């Protein structure tokens, strides 16, 4: 079991040791990226991912899609309550990212997301991606709350 899988499936006894978010329990993409949960609260999330060799591009730097995926996962966690709502989910209506610095093999990146605005079923969230104290990228996500697929 990977570290992210262990965190996503934390038992109630270990919940005080490892933050969790129910959305990640079946998120195979985030598990494959090795994303670990550092903090999961309504409207706010913090996660970590280490850059592996298979995450680098032809220039030997982290592929932008990997960094976008880290930010997008953090955004999704902040949009959806850690214990989830059985009747609705919140999904991305759109997002963009500004890459400010390159990330490299072995870098530990931390993404932190917080809600900026909420109006009805629409929201805006900002995510920062850092390496230590160094800002790597800034992501802005626009969300929309919709009925849970398959629920009426």
Buried (B, 14 or more C-beta within 10 A) or exposed (E): EEBBBBBBBBEEEEEEEBBBBBBBEEBEEBBEBBBBBBBBBEBBBBBBBBBEEEBBEEEEBBBBEBBBBBBBBBBBBBBBBBEBEEEBBBEBBEBEBEBEEBBEBEBEBBBBBBBEEBEEEEBBBBBBBBBEEEEBBBBBBBBBBEEEEEEE
